[in-house]
Amino acid sequence: MATPDGSEATPAFDTSQPTIARVYDALLGGKDNFAADREGAATYLKFVPDAGRCAIDNRAALVKGVQYLVRDAGIDQFLDIGSGLPTQKNTHQAAQEIDPNAKVVYVDVDPIVLAHGRALLATNDSTIVVTADLRKPQEILDHEEIKDHLDWDRPIALMIVGIHMHFHDDEKPDEWVRTLMDKLAPGSYLFITDFVDTGEPLQKAIEQAGLESLGNGWIRTPERIEQHFLGLPLVPPGIDFLERWNPADPEGDIPDVEDLQPYQRILMGGIAKKG
């Protein structure tokens, strides 16, 4: 709903139920969360004591991926879906410390992200926050603020970081992403991280934690995660555990899988390029 000046009104939000964005904020050590969200975070920590470190590693991978996209791939536009609260170091900071003119659109279904994001980004003209839902990709594409902020004739990085696990395969989330990618110009990129299933107990534990705290949070095999990229060619090193994944230096000093801590084998990520 628009306000009289044409901007998007801040929807009301329910603080009695945990949300993905606020539970993630709590795990990151942020302050933009409520008791229900902290209870949700506590459930994660009960099953996976290092869940907070998983959240930090996912954010570190986001920064690593964004900086590769700016510095090495020349991307200066980002559409960050399911972005969560723009606190800690997030997409706009990672991009704009390299290219101050990089444009970022944060999209999240949680209306508190809009409320807090506007306050945090009030002086940042290159970054906007909107309320929208990945489940309705056409509404994202039709959103006037998003259309006006990005140049759709040039490459854009679509970010689905730490969000796929919250949708069951029966919902066909890859088709939502396909709708968005089909709109993007050649030379655009798709950046994804997701919970992985390679048969380890802690991976199953984080799935159980998600289902108990949020009602979602499924793990997937590496082969299934690769399908998220819609057949687009993956940037080296392809998909990997986040601690080992570094597109800026894919053949650098990479730890052996056996040397990773169990919590470092919960998330995988990758980036693909649209030709």
VENKA-V515208 format. One record per backbone hydrogen bond with DSSP energy under -0.5 kcal/mol. CO is the residue of the C=O (numbers start at 1). NH is the residue of the N-H. E is the energy in kcal/mol with one decimal. If there is no record, write none. Layout:
BEGIN
co->[CO CO]
nh->[NH NH]
e->[E E]
END
This chain:
BEGIN
co->[1 3 7 9 13 15 19 20 21 22 23 24 25 26 31 34 35 36 37 38 39 40 41 42 43 44 48 50 51 52 53 54 55 56 57 58 59 60 61 62 63 64 65 66 67 68 68 69 70 76 77 78 78 79 79 80 80 85 88 90 91 92 93 95 95 99 103 104 104 105 106 107 107 108 109 110 110 111 112 113 114 115 116 117 119 121 123 124 126 128 130 130 133 134 136 136 137 138 139 140 143 144 145 146 150 151 154 156 156 157 157 158 158 159 160 160 160 163 164 165 165 168 169 172 172 173 174 175 176 177 178 179 180 180 181 185 188 189 190 191 192 193 193 193 194 195 200 200 201 202 203 204 205 206 207 208 209 210 210 210 220 221 222 223 224 225 226 227 229 233 235 240 241 241 246 247 249 252 253 256 257 261 262 263 266 267 268 269 270 271 272 273 273 274]
nh->[9 6 3 11 15 36 23 24 25 26 27 28 30 29 33 38 39 40 41 42 43 44 45 46 47 48 51 54 55 56 57 58 59 60 61 62 63 64 65 66 67 68 69 70 71 72 73 75 74 103 157 80 105 81 159 83 107 87 90 94 95 96 97 98 99 102 78 106 128 80 130 82 83 132 111 113 114 115 116 117 118 119 120 121 122 124 125 127 104 106 108 132 136 137 139 140 141 142 143 143 147 148 149 150 152 154 185 158 189 79 159 160 191 81 162 163 193 166 167 217 218 171 172 175 176 177 178 179 180 181 182 183 183 184 184 188 274 158 272 160 270 162 163 164 268 220 203 204 205 206 207 208 209 210 211 212 213 214 215 216 197 225 226 227 228 228 229 230 232 273 238 269 244 245 249 250 252 254 255 259 260 264 265 266 196 242 194 240 192 235 190 233 275 187]
e->[-4.2 -2.5 -3.7 -0.6 -0.6 -0.6 -2.6 -2.4 -1.9 -2.3 -2.4 -1.9 -3.2 -1.1 -1.3 -2.4 -2.2 -1.9 -2.5 -2.2 -1.8 -1.7 -2.3 -1.8 -1.7 -3.3 -2.5 -1.9 -2.2 -2.1 -2.6 -2.4 -2.1 -2.5 -2.4 -2.0 -2.2 -2.4 -3.0 -2.8 -2.5 -1.8 -2.4 -2.2 -2.7 -2.4 -1.7 -3.0 -0.7 -2.8 -2.6 -0.6 -2.5 -0.8 -2.8 -0.6 -2.8 -2.4 -0.7 -2.6 -2.6 -2.6 -1.5 -1.2 -2.8 -2.4 -2.1 -0.5 -2.1 -2.8 -2.7 -1.9 -2.0 -1.0 -0.6 -1.7 -0.7 -1.9 -2.9 -2.5 -2.2 -1.1 -2.6 -2.4 -0.9 -1.9 -0.8 -1.2 -2.3 -2.9 -1.8 -0.7 -2.2 -0.6 -0.9 -1.2 -2.3 -2.0 -0.6 -0.9 -2.8 -2.4 -1.7 -1.8 -0.9 -1.6 -0.5 -0.7 -1.7 -2.9 -0.6 -0.5 -2.7 -2.4 -0.6 -0.6 -1.2 -1.8 -2.1 -1.0 -2.5 -2.0 -1.7 -1.2 -0.8 -2.0 -2.4 -2.0 -1.5 -3.0 -2.7 -0.6 -1.0 -0.8 -0.7 -1.5 -3.3 -3.2 -2.5 -3.3 -2.1 -0.8 -0.6 -0.6 -2.4 -1.2 -0.7 -1.4 -2.0 -1.9 -1.4 -2.1 -2.3 -2.2 -2.4 -2.0 -2.4 -2.8 -1.3 -1.3 -2.7 -2.4 -2.4 -1.0 -0.7 -1.4 -1.5 -1.9 -2.4 -2.3 -2.6 -2.2 -1.5 -1.3 -1.4 -0.5 -2.1 -1.4 -0.5 -1.3 -1.5 -1.4 -1.7 -0.9 -2.5 -1.6 -2.4 -1.6 -2.3 -3.3 -2.6 -0.6 -0.5 -2.8]
END
